[in-house]
Amino acid sequence: MARTIRVGLIADSHVGEFLEELPAWVHRVCAECDLILHAGDLSRMEVIEELEQHAPVIAVRGDHDVGCDALPT
C-alpha cells in the first residue's frame, strides 16, 4: 500500500501577520506535514527554524530576502 506524504507550501511570509513570528494556524497546518516547501520571501531566516519544528524544510530565496544569502535562488 502506498504511503501518503503531506507537503506544505508557504510563501511570502514577509508580510502582515507573518512578520514577527508565524501565526498559530500555520503551525497547526505544518504539524501535519511530512515536508514543507517555502517558495521565497521569508525576509528572516528564523522562519525556517520555526517551520523545522514540524518537518524538514526546503526553501528558496525571493526578491525580498536580503540577508538570506544561504538560500538558493
PDB file of N, CA, C and O in Angstrom:
ATOM      1  N   MET A   1       0.841  -1.172   0.000  1.00  0.00           N
ATOM      2  CA  MET A   1       0.000   0.000   0.000  1.00  0.00           C
ATOM      3  C   MET A   1       0.892   1.244   0.000  1.00  0.00           C
ATOM      4  O   MET A   1       1.887   1.306   0.723  1.00  0.00           O
ATOM      5  N   ALA A   2       0.532   2.209  -0.801  1.00  0.00           N
ATOM      6  CA  ALA A   2       1.294   3.460  -0.903  1.00  0.00           C
ATOM      7  C   ALA A   2       1.100   4.305   0.360  1.00  0.00           C
ATOM      8  O   ALA A   2       0.019   4.337   0.949  1.00  0.00           O
ATOM      9  N   ARG A   3       2.163   4.976   0.750  1.00  0.00           N
ATOM     10  CA  ARG A   3       2.115   5.859   1.910  1.00  0.00           C
ATOM     11  C   ARG A   3       1.764   7.267   1.451  1.00  0.00           C
ATOM     12  O   ARG A   3       2.308   7.749   0.458  1.00  0.00           O
ATOM     13  N   THR A   4       0.880   7.916   2.148  1.00  0.00           N
ATOM     14  CA  THR A   4       0.530   9.303   1.855  1.00  0.00           C
ATOM     15  C   THR A   4       1.603  10.220   2.433  1.00  0.00           C
ATOM     16  O   THR A   4       1.987  10.089   3.595  1.00  0.00           O
ATOM     17  N   ILE A   5       2.079  11.141   1.614  1.00  0.00           N
ATOM     18  CA  ILE A   5       3.040  12.138   2.061  1.00  0.00           C
ATOM     19  C   ILE A   5       2.368  13.498   1.959  1.00  0.00           C
ATOM     20  O   ILE A   5       1.827  13.854   0.912  1.00  0.00           O
ATOM     21  N   ARG A   6       2.401  14.242   3.030  1.00  0.00           N
ATOM     22  CA  ARG A   6       1.774  15.563   3.061  1.00  0.00           C
ATOM     23  C   ARG A   6       2.847  16.634   2.942  1.00  0.00           C
ATOM     24  O   ARG A   6       3.771  16.713   3.751  1.00  0.00           O
ATOM     25  N   VAL A   7       2.698  17.450   1.915  1.00  0.00           N
ATOM     26  CA  VAL A   7       3.652  18.526   1.650  1.00  0.00           C
ATOM     27  C   VAL A   7       2.949  19.859   1.869  1.00  0.00           C
ATOM     28  O   VAL A   7       1.892  20.122   1.296  1.00  0.00           O
ATOM     29  N   GLY A   8       3.550  20.690   2.704  1.00  0.00           N
ATOM     30  CA  GLY A   8       3.028  22.029   2.932  1.00  0.00           C
ATOM     31  C   GLY A   8       3.788  23.020   2.069  1.00  0.00           C
ATOM     32  O   GLY A   8       5.001  22.896   1.901  1.00  0.00           O
ATOM     33  N   LEU A   9       3.096  23.985   1.530  1.00  0.00           N
ATOM     34  CA  LEU A   9       3.710  25.030   0.700  1.00  0.00           C
ATOM     35  C   LEU A   9       3.348  26.385   1.281  1.00  0.00           C
ATOM     36  O   LEU A   9       2.178  26.691   1.511  1.00  0.00           O
ATOM     37  N   ILE A  10       4.380  27.191   1.514  1.00  0.00           N
ATOM     38  CA  ILE A  10       4.175  28.529   2.050  1.00  0.00           C
ATOM     39  C   ILE A  10       5.077  29.489   1.283  1.00  0.00           C
ATOM     40  O   ILE A  10       6.137  29.096   0.796  1.00  0.00           O
ATOM     41  N   ALA A  11       4.665  30.721   1.180  1.00  0.00           N
ATOM     42  CA  ALA A  11       5.461  31.757   0.514  1.00  0.00           C
ATOM     43  C   ALA A  11       5.075  33.114   1.093  1.00  0.00           C
ATOM     44  O   ALA A  11       4.048  33.255   1.757  1.00  0.00           O
ATOM     45  N   ASP A  12       5.911  34.094   0.831  1.00  0.00           N
ATOM     46  CA  ASP A  12       5.613  35.480   1.214  1.00  0.00           C
ATOM     47  C   ASP A  12       5.326  35.649   2.702  1.00  0.00           C
ATOM     48  O   ASP A  12       4.393  36.356   3.083  1.00  0.00           O
ATOM     49  N   SER A  13       6.123  35.005   3.532  1.00  0.00           N
ATOM     50  CA  SER A  13       5.928  35.152   4.983  1.00  0.00           C
ATOM     51  C   SER A  13       6.577  36.431   5.507  1.00  0.00           C
ATOM     52  O   SER A  13       6.850  36.554   6.701  1.00  0.00           O
ATOM     53  N   HIS A  14       6.819  37.371   4.611  1.00  0.00           N
ATOM     54  CA  HIS A  14       7.424  38.651   4.991  1.00  0.00           C
ATOM     55  C   HIS A  14       6.390  39.757   5.176  1.00  0.00           C
ATOM     56  O   HIS A  14       6.760  40.915   5.367  1.00  0.00           O
ATOM     57  N   VAL A  15       5.120  39.428   5.125  1.00  0.00           N
ATOM     58  CA  VAL A  15       4.076  40.453   5.192  1.00  0.00           C
ATOM     59  C   VAL A  15       3.080  40.186   6.322  1.00  0.00           C
ATOM     60  O   VAL A  15       2.936  39.060   6.798  1.00  0.00           O
ATOM     61  N   GLY A  16       2.413  41.238   6.725  1.00  0.00           N
ATOM     62  CA  GLY A  16       1.276  41.156   7.640  1.00  0.00           C
ATOM     63  C   GLY A  16       1.510  40.372   8.905  1.00  0.00           C
ATOM     64  O   GLY A  16       2.479  40.600   9.629  1.00  0.00           O
ATOM     65  N   GLU A  17       0.607  39.445   9.163  1.00  0.00           N
ATOM     66  CA  GLU A  17       0.623  38.684  10.411  1.00  0.00           C
ATOM     67  C   GLU A  17       1.829  37.765  10.540  1.00  0.00           C
ATOM     68  O   GLU A  17       2.077  37.239  11.626  1.00  0.00           O
ATOM     69  N   PHE A  18       2.589  37.555   9.466  1.00  0.00           N
ATOM     70  CA  PHE A  18       3.749  36.680   9.488  1.00  0.00           C
ATOM     71  C   PHE A  18       5.032  37.383   9.935  1.00  0.00           C
ATOM     72  O   PHE A  18       6.040  36.724  10.191  1.00  0.00           O
ATOM     73  N   LEU A  19       5.003  38.694  10.029  1.00  0.00           N
ATOM     74  CA  LEU A  19       6.218  39.487  10.173  1.00  0.00           C
ATOM     75  C   LEU A  19       7.082  39.123  11.375  1.00  0.00           C
ATOM     76  O   LEU A  19       8.277  38.878  11.211  1.00  0.00           O
ATOM     77  N   GLU A  20       6.528  39.081  12.546  1.00  0.00           N
ATOM     78  CA  GLU A  20       7.313  38.822  13.756  1.00  0.00           C
ATOM     79  C   GLU A  20       7.506  37.330  14.015  1.00  0.00           C
ATOM     80  O   GLU A  20       8.608  36.889  14.342  1.00  0.00           O
ATOM     81  N   GLU A  21       6.450  36.569  13.869  1.00  0.00           N
ATOM     82  CA  GLU A  21       6.505  35.115  14.027  1.00  0.00           C
ATOM     83  C   GLU A  21       5.344  34.518  13.258  1.00  0.00           C
ATOM     84  O   GLU A  21       4.361  35.195  12.959  1.00  0.00           O
ATOM     85  N   LEU A  22       5.472  33.249  12.945  1.00  0.00           N
ATOM     86  CA  LEU A  22       4.402  32.599  12.192  1.00  0.00           C
ATOM     87  C   LEU A  22       3.167  32.441  13.083  1.00  0.00           C
ATOM     88  O   LEU A  22       3.290  32.078  14.253  1.00  0.00           O
ATOM     89  N   PRO A  23       1.980  32.712  12.536  1.00  0.00           N
ATOM     90  CA  PRO A  23       0.757  32.586  13.331  1.00  0.00           C
ATOM     91  C   PRO A  23       0.463  31.127  13.708  1.00  0.00           C
ATOM     92  O   PRO A  23       0.961  30.194  13.079  1.00  0.00           O
ATOM     93  N   ALA A  24      -0.336  30.964  14.724  1.00  0.00           N
ATOM     94  CA  ALA A  24      -0.667  29.629  15.243  1.00  0.00           C
ATOM     95  C   ALA A  24      -1.279  28.735  14.174  1.00  0.00           C
ATOM     96  O   ALA A  24      -1.014  27.533  14.155  1.00  0.00           O
ATOM     97  N   TRP A  25      -2.094  29.298  13.280  1.00  0.00           N
ATOM     98  CA  TRP A  25      -2.733  28.452  12.268  1.00  0.00           C
ATOM     99  C   TRP A  25      -1.704  27.846  11.314  1.00  0.00           C
ATOM    100  O   TRP A  25      -1.909  26.741  10.811  1.00  0.00           O
ATOM    101  N   VAL A  26      -0.609  28.548  11.059  1.00  0.00           N
ATOM    102  CA  VAL A  26       0.453  27.986  10.213  1.00  0.00           C
ATOM    103  C   VAL A  26       1.092  26.795  10.921  1.00  0.00           C
ATOM    104  O   VAL A  26       1.351  25.766  10.298  1.00  0.00           O
ATOM    105  N   HIS A  27       1.345  26.931  12.208  1.00  0.00           N
ATOM    106  CA  HIS A  27       1.920  25.825  12.984  1.00  0.00           C
ATOM    107  C   HIS A  27       0.982  24.622  13.019  1.00  0.00           C
ATOM    108  O   HIS A  27       1.438  23.482  12.932  1.00  0.00           O
ATOM    109  N   ARG A  28      -0.319  24.860  13.145  1.00  0.00           N
ATOM    110  CA  ARG A  28      -1.283  23.751  13.158  1.00  0.00           C
ATOM    111  C   ARG A  28      -1.255  22.994  11.840  1.00  0.00           C
ATOM    112  O   ARG A  28      -1.254  21.763  11.834  1.00  0.00           O
ATOM    113  N   VAL A  29      -1.230  23.711  10.731  1.00  0.00           N
ATOM    114  CA  VAL A  29      -1.205  23.068   9.416  1.00  0.00           C
ATOM    115  C   VAL A  29       0.110  22.322   9.208  1.00  0.00           C
ATOM    116  O   VAL A  29       0.118  21.177   8.758  1.00  0.00           O
ATOM    117  N   CYS A  30       1.220  22.981   9.540  1.00  0.00           N
ATOM    118  CA  CYS A  30       2.544  22.382   9.314  1.00  0.00           C
ATOM    119  C   CYS A  30       2.798  21.169  10.196  1.00  0.00           C
ATOM    120  O   CYS A  30       3.600  20.305   9.842  1.00  0.00           O
ATOM    121  N   ALA A  31       2.130  21.093  11.332  1.00  0.00           N
ATOM    122  CA  ALA A  31       2.289  19.949  12.230  1.00  0.00           C
ATOM    123  C   ALA A  31       1.850  18.649  11.567  1.00  0.00           C
ATOM    124  O   ALA A  31       2.252  17.567  11.994  1.00  0.00           O
ATOM    125  N   GLU A  32       1.033  18.749  10.532  1.00  0.00           N
ATOM    126  CA  GLU A  32       0.543  17.562   9.832  1.00  0.00           C
ATOM    127  C   GLU A  32       1.341  17.256   8.563  1.00  0.00           C
ATOM    128  O   GLU A  32       0.984  16.347   7.813  1.00  0.00           O
ATOM    129  N   CYS A  33       2.411  18.002   8.317  1.00  0.00           N
ATOM    130  CA  CYS A  33       3.191  17.846   7.083  1.00  0.00           C
ATOM    131  C   CYS A  33       4.398  16.932   7.277  1.00  0.00           C
ATOM    132  O   CYS A  33       4.967  16.842   8.364  1.00  0.00           O
ATOM    133  N   ASP A  34       4.768  16.259   6.192  1.00  0.00           N
ATOM    134  CA  ASP A  34       5.985  15.454   6.159  1.00  0.00           C
ATOM    135  C   ASP A  34       7.148  16.254   5.581  1.00  0.00           C
ATOM    136  O   ASP A  34       8.310  15.943   5.838  1.00  0.00           O
ATOM    137  N   LEU A  35       6.835  17.274   4.808  1.00  0.00           N
ATOM    138  CA  LEU A  35       7.818  18.139   4.174  1.00  0.00           C
ATOM    139  C   LEU A  35       7.178  19.503   3.989  1.00  0.00           C
ATOM    140  O   LEU A  35       5.989  19.605   3.688  1.00  0.00           O
ATOM    141  N   ILE A  36       7.976  20.555   4.171  1.00  0.00           N
ATOM    142  CA  ILE A  36       7.471  21.915   3.984  1.00  0.00           C
ATOM    143  C   ILE A  36       8.344  22.608   2.944  1.00  0.00           C
ATOM    144  O   ILE A  36       9.571  22.603   3.048  1.00  0.00           O
ATOM    145  N   LEU A  37       7.707  23.198   1.948  1.00  0.00           N
ATOM    146  CA  LEU A  37       8.389  23.978   0.928  1.00  0.00           C
ATOM    147  C   LEU A  37       8.082  25.450   1.157  1.00  0.00           C
ATOM    148  O   LEU A  37       6.924  25.829   1.332  1.00  0.00           O
ATOM    149  N   HIS A  38       9.121  26.280   1.157  1.00  0.00           N
ATOM    150  CA  HIS A  38       8.910  27.726   1.252  1.00  0.00           C
ATOM    151  C   HIS A  38       9.374  28.322  -0.069  1.00  0.00           C
ATOM    152  O   HIS A  38      10.542  28.198  -0.438  1.00  0.00           O
ATOM    153  N   ALA A  39       8.464  28.962  -0.773  1.00  0.00           N
ATOM    154  CA  ALA A  39       8.723  29.450  -2.133  1.00  0.00           C
ATOM    155  C   ALA A  39       9.276  30.869  -2.178  1.00  0.00           C
ATOM    156  O   ALA A  39       9.172  31.540  -3.205  1.00  0.00           O
ATOM    157  N   GLY A  40       9.859  31.329  -1.087  1.00  0.00           N
ATOM    158  CA  GLY A  40      10.552  32.608  -1.103  1.00  0.00           C
ATOM    159  C   GLY A  40       9.856  33.730  -0.371  1.00  0.00           C
ATOM    160  O   GLY A  40       8.686  33.646   0.002  1.00  0.00           O
ATOM    161  N   ASP A  41      10.633  34.791  -0.182  1.00  0.00           N
ATOM    162  CA  ASP A  41      10.223  35.978   0.564  1.00  0.00           C
ATOM    163  C   ASP A  41       9.965  35.666   2.033  1.00  0.00           C
ATOM    164  O   ASP A  41       8.913  35.986   2.586  1.00  0.00           O
ATOM    165  N   LEU A  42      10.963  35.028   2.644  1.00  0.00           N
ATOM    166  CA  LEU A  42      10.920  34.768   4.088  1.00  0.00           C
ATOM    167  C   LEU A  42      11.181  36.056   4.844  1.00  0.00           C
ATOM    168  O   LEU A  42      10.495  36.358   5.821  1.00  0.00           O
ATOM    169  N   SER A  43      12.160  36.808   4.402  1.00  0.00           N
ATOM    170  CA  SER A  43      12.683  38.049   4.978  1.00  0.00           C
ATOM    171  C   SER A  43      13.471  37.849   6.276  1.00  0.00           C
ATOM    172  O   SER A  43      14.189  38.752   6.706  1.00  0.00           O
ATOM    173  N   ARG A  44      13.345  36.702   6.889  1.00  0.00           N
ATOM    174  CA  ARG A  44      14.148  36.388   8.075  1.00  0.00           C
ATOM    175  C   ARG A  44      14.335  34.877   8.148  1.00  0.00           C
ATOM    176  O   ARG A  44      13.390  34.109   7.967  1.00  0.00           O
ATOM    177  N   MET A  45      15.567  34.468   8.417  1.00  0.00           N
ATOM    178  CA  MET A  45      15.911  33.046   8.431  1.00  0.00           C
ATOM    179  C   MET A  45      15.228  32.283   9.572  1.00  0.00           C
ATOM    180  O   MET A  45      15.118  31.058   9.512  1.00  0.00           O
ATOM    181  N   GLU A  46      14.774  32.982  10.594  1.00  0.00           N
ATOM    182  CA  GLU A  46      14.099  32.327  11.715  1.00  0.00           C
ATOM    183  C   GLU A  46      12.827  31.598  11.284  1.00  0.00           C
ATOM    184  O   GLU A  46      12.367  30.681  11.964  1.00  0.00           O
ATOM    185  N   VAL A  47      12.263  32.015  10.146  1.00  0.00           N
ATOM    186  CA  VAL A  47      11.069  31.341   9.632  1.00  0.00           C
ATOM    187  C   VAL A  47      11.371  29.866   9.386  1.00  0.00           C
ATOM    188  O   VAL A  47      10.555  28.997   9.695  1.00  0.00           O
ATOM    189  N   ILE A  48      12.546  29.590   8.831  1.00  0.00           N
ATOM    190  CA  ILE A  48      12.918  28.199   8.571  1.00  0.00           C
ATOM    191  C   ILE A  48      13.005  27.427   9.879  1.00  0.00           C
ATOM    192  O   ILE A  48      12.522  26.299   9.967  1.00  0.00           O
ATOM    193  N   GLU A  49      13.613  28.021  10.889  1.00  0.00           N
ATOM    194  CA  GLU A  49      13.714  27.366  12.191  1.00  0.00           C
ATOM    195  C   GLU A  49      12.331  27.066  12.771  1.00  0.00           C
ATOM    196  O   GLU A  49      12.115  25.997  13.342  1.00  0.00           O
ATOM    197  N   GLU A  50      11.406  27.999  12.625  1.00  0.00           N
ATOM    198  CA  GLU A  50      10.043  27.775  13.125  1.00  0.00           C
ATOM    199  C   GLU A  50       9.381  26.608  12.392  1.00  0.00           C
ATOM    200  O   GLU A  50       8.744  25.756  13.011  1.00  0.00           O
ATOM    201  N   LEU A  51       9.539  26.581  11.077  1.00  0.00           N
ATOM    202  CA  LEU A  51       8.921  25.522  10.287  1.00  0.00           C
ATOM    203  C   LEU A  51       9.570  24.164  10.550  1.00  0.00           C
ATOM    204  O   LEU A  51       8.892  23.137  10.538  1.00  0.00           O
ATOM    205  N   GLU A  52      10.876  24.159  10.785  1.00  0.00           N
ATOM    206  CA  GLU A  52      11.589  22.902  11.030  1.00  0.00           C
ATOM    207  C   GLU A  52      11.178  22.225  12.332  1.00  0.00           C
ATOM    208  O   GLU A  52      11.547  21.075  12.568  1.00  0.00           O
ATOM    209  N   GLN A  53      10.432  22.907  13.167  1.00  0.00           N
ATOM    210  CA  GLN A  53       9.874  22.275  14.368  1.00  0.00           C
ATOM    211  C   GLN A  53       8.888  21.177  13.990  1.00  0.00           C
ATOM    212  O   GLN A  53       8.599  20.286  14.790  1.00  0.00           O
ATOM    213  N   HIS A  54       8.371  21.248  12.757  1.00  0.00           N
ATOM    214  CA  HIS A  54       7.318  20.338  12.317  1.00  0.00           C
ATOM    215  C   HIS A  54       7.780  19.316  11.288  1.00  0.00           C
ATOM    216  O   HIS A  54       7.351  18.162  11.327  1.00  0.00           O
ATOM    217  N   ALA A  55       8.648  19.723  10.369  1.00  0.00           N
ATOM    218  CA  ALA A  55       9.063  18.834   9.283  1.00  0.00           C
ATOM    219  C   ALA A  55      10.303  19.422   8.608  1.00  0.00           C
ATOM    220  O   ALA A  55      10.613  20.599   8.796  1.00  0.00           O
ATOM    221  N   PRO A  56      11.008  18.612   7.825  1.00  0.00           N
ATOM    222  CA  PRO A  56      12.124  19.168   7.050  1.00  0.00           C
ATOM    223  C   PRO A  56      11.625  20.269   6.116  1.00  0.00           C
ATOM    224  O   PRO A  56      10.497  20.217   5.624  1.00  0.00           O
ATOM    225  N   VAL A  57      12.482  21.268   5.877  1.00  0.00           N
ATOM    226  CA  VAL A  57      12.105  22.429   5.069  1.00  0.00           C
ATOM    227  C   VAL A  57      13.067  22.582   3.893  1.00  0.00           C
ATOM    228  O   VAL A  57      14.284  22.470   4.045  1.00  0.00           O
ATOM    229  N   ILE A  58      12.498  22.838   2.732  1.00  0.00           N
ATOM    230  CA  ILE A  58      13.263  23.228   1.546  1.00  0.00           C
ATOM    231  C   ILE A  58      12.778  24.626   1.187  1.00  0.00           C
ATOM    232  O   ILE A  58      11.582  24.846   0.995  1.00  0.00           O
ATOM    233  N   ALA A  59      13.710  25.568   1.099  1.00  0.00           N
ATOM    234  CA  ALA A  59      13.329  26.958   0.839  1.00  0.00           C
ATOM    235  C   ALA A  59      14.225  27.556  -0.236  1.00  0.00           C
ATOM    236  O   ALA A  59      15.386  27.172  -0.379  1.00  0.00           O
ATOM    237  N   VAL A  60      13.675  28.491  -0.983  1.00  0.00           N
ATOM    238  CA  VAL A  60      14.438  29.259  -1.967  1.00  0.00           C
ATOM    239  C   VAL A  60      14.301  30.738  -1.633  1.00  0.00           C
ATOM    240  O   VAL A  60      13.367  31.158  -0.949  1.00  0.00           O
ATOM    241  N   ARG A  61      15.247  31.508  -2.129  1.00  0.00           N
ATOM    242  CA  ARG A  61      15.281  32.950  -1.867  1.00  0.00           C
ATOM    243  C   ARG A  61      14.332  33.676  -2.810  1.00  0.00           C
ATOM    244  O   ARG A  61      14.252  33.363  -3.998  1.00  0.00           O
ATOM    245  N   GLY A  62      13.615  34.653  -2.260  1.00  0.00           N
ATOM    246  CA  GLY A  62      12.760  35.526  -3.056  1.00  0.00           C
ATOM    247  C   GLY A  62      13.379  36.902  -3.176  1.00  0.00           C
ATOM    248  O   GLY A  62      14.454  37.150  -2.629  1.00  0.00           O
ATOM    249  N   ASP A  63      12.723  37.787  -3.875  1.00  0.00           N
ATOM    250  CA  ASP A  63      13.287  39.122  -4.107  1.00  0.00           C
ATOM    251  C   ASP A  63      13.284  40.009  -2.868  1.00  0.00           C
ATOM    252  O   ASP A  63      13.894  41.078  -2.890  1.00  0.00           O
ATOM    253  N   HIS A  64      12.624  39.607  -1.798  1.00  0.00           N
ATOM    254  CA  HIS A  64      12.631  40.370  -0.542  1.00  0.00           C
ATOM    255  C   HIS A  64      13.568  39.756   0.504  1.00  0.00           C
ATOM    256  O   HIS A  64      13.567  40.178   1.660  1.00  0.00           O
ATOM    257  N   ASP A  65      14.347  38.784   0.110  1.00  0.00           N
ATOM    258  CA  ASP A  65      15.173  38.046   1.062  1.00  0.00           C
ATOM    259  C   ASP A  65      16.604  38.563   1.145  1.00  0.00           C
ATOM    260  O   ASP A  65      17.557  37.800   0.982  1.00  0.00           O
ATOM    261  N   VAL A  66      16.750  39.842   1.396  1.00  0.00           N
ATOM    262  CA  VAL A  66      18.061  40.438   1.626  1.00  0.00           C
ATOM    263  C   VAL A  66      18.578  39.887   2.952  1.00  0.00           C
ATOM    264  O   VAL A  66      17.867  39.917   3.957  1.00  0.00           O
ATOM    265  N   GLY A  67      19.787  39.396   2.957  1.00  0.00           N
ATOM    266  CA  GLY A  67      20.349  38.820   4.170  1.00  0.00           C
ATOM    267  C   GLY A  67      20.090  37.342   4.323  1.00  0.00           C
ATOM    268  O   GLY A  67      20.499  36.742   5.317  1.00  0.00           O
ATOM    269  N   CYS A  68      19.427  36.747   3.368  1.00  0.00           N
ATOM    270  CA  CYS A  68      19.170  35.306   3.397  1.00  0.00           C
ATOM    271  C   CYS A  68      20.004  34.622   2.319  1.00  0.00           C
ATOM    272  O   CYS A  68      19.508  33.782   1.567  1.00  0.00           O
ATOM    273  N   ASP A  69      21.271  34.994   2.259  1.00  0.00           N
ATOM    274  CA  ASP A  69      22.147  34.514   1.189  1.00  0.00           C
ATOM    275  C   ASP A  69      22.388  33.012   1.214  1.00  0.00           C
ATOM    276  O   ASP A  69      22.823  32.444   0.212  1.00  0.00           O
ATOM    277  N   ALA A  70      22.118  32.363   2.328  1.00  0.00           N
ATOM    278  CA  ALA A  70      22.320  30.915   2.420  1.00  0.00           C
ATOM    279  C   ALA A  70      21.286  30.146   1.598  1.00  0.00           C
ATOM    280  O   ALA A  70      21.465  28.960   1.324  1.00  0.00           O
ATOM    281  N   LEU A  71      20.209  30.821   1.208  1.00  0.00           N
ATOM    282  CA  LEU A  71      19.149  30.153   0.445  1.00  0.00           C
ATOM    283  C   LEU A  71      19.478  30.149  -1.047  1.00  0.00           C
ATOM    284  O   LEU A  71      20.037  31.116  -1.565  1.00  0.00           O
ATOM    285  N   PRO A  72      19.131  29.061  -1.737  1.00  0.00           N
ATOM    286  CA  PRO A  72      19.308  29.058  -3.194  1.00  0.00           C
ATOM    287  C   PRO A  72      18.277  29.962  -3.861  1.00  0.00           C
ATOM    288  O   PRO A  72      17.237  30.266  -3.278  1.00  0.00           O
ATOM    289  N   THR A  73      18.570  30.385  -5.076  1.00  0.00           N
ATOM    290  CA  THR A  73      17.625  31.223  -5.822  1.00  0.00           C
ATOM    291  C   THR A  73      16.780  30.385  -6.747  1.00  0.00           C
ATOM    292  O   THR A  73      15.926  30.919  -7.456  1.00  0.00           O
TER     293      THR A  73
END
